[in-house]
């Protein structure tokens, strides 16, 4: 080798090592690929050293020639590989262009084939005769590698037609996950269990696969189905409405507001109705946890509505019944209800007998954190008595919420709806899981009609509660309209209950 060529080779090795160090500093995740380049450059230095030693020995010109060509080949491979790393991992990302791995692999393979032909030409090989004599060999190799070629072409076609892209959530023969990479031989699918499944590209070309989400949506929207078995006696329209609003009236993470959820009766079998609650999920990775949260909110809403889930029915002969145990449980529940009523100023004027009557009409009403218990403007003729948990009173204006007050165990809300029939004056949301008793107009009507004079005291309590809420709104800088004095409330109560 001449001194000029020797200098150029050493300069090429030096530039390669500097580029490798720079790329290693800017892209630490490429340390393995950069390590391969450094190994090639080291091999080039070794081959160059062998050439120098053999060249100094007059008897070894053949060894020096082989070492020279070997150093040239290795240097070219190393520099082209380094150039591909710089192009695809440094320059293109810097201008906002990102390509899948298969493009880099194919471009790298093409560059290496080109360099191989150039190197053979520099070594004095007649390429025309080489191509002519290797046609049969090429055909045999192509036949033997038809599966590999099928994978390569499959990967190219999948990227060209856009049917599967890196980042898509897909379902392939029951394997559900996100496409993390597309290589020349396979497509890598990362599941939610942090497992990576490698699917040959040729298999994707021959079989059906499902891409989760619509190509026309800028954000993922995936409809999920949550199933419920409800007793056949429950009115289907009522069940569907309760299930739908269990999601609409709750703030459940990753559940889309648009499109709205829906509920349908899918089948009636074995003495129960099979219902599907369908909602739209925004993150495919969180499908099972979000299904669980939606299911919990729906079960709580069904219990509040007095709709029971279907259970397996069996006939058994009981030899004895523990009546004492049942009476003890019922007595404890009755005592709990009476204690809850005794803490409420609204019922302070009721006698013990009247409290017994009212307690028999209390309905257990649980809510989950994030549930909208009642919304401003809604018409509902019942009140809620908080047993455990926390709720907040909020005012909603132009989509913005302002907290007015917090409520806890012993507080009530919705009393004006039960006593006067007027729409809700504020929105109440469950901050934590909330346990309440619900009392409707029918449960209180017998008491107030038997003793109409208690309407006087009830109107004063309502007026005091309205004044308190107005004061809280002023503190929260929320505009409000005065709700009236106790005489106004007395007139509304008498009209609502038909007291004359």
Secondary structure, 3 states (H helix, E strand, C coil): CCHHHHHHHHHHHHHHHHHHHHHHHHCHHHHHHHHHHHHHHHHHHHHHHHHHHHHHCCCCHHHHHHHHHHHHHHHHHHHHHHHHHHHHHHHHHHCCCCCCHHHHHHHHHHHHHHHHHHHHHHCCCCHHHHHHHCHHHHHHHHHHCHHHHHHHHHHHHHHHHCCCCCCCEEEECCEEEEEEEECCCEEEEEECCCCEEEEEHHHHHHCCCEECCCCCCCCCCEEEEEEEEEECCCCHHHHHHHHHHHHHCECCCCECCCCCCEEEEEEEECCEEEEEEEEEECCHHHHHHHHHHHHHHHHHHHHHCCCCECCCCCCCCCCCCCHHHHHHHHHHHHHHHHHHHHCCHHHCCCCHHHHHHHHCCCEEEEECCCEEEECCCCCCCEEEEEEECCEEEEEEECCEEEEEEEECCCCEECHHHHHHCCCCCCEEEECCCEEEEEEEHHHHHHHHHHCCCHHHHHHHHHHHHHHHHHHHHHHCCCCCCCCCCHHHHHHHHHHHHCCC
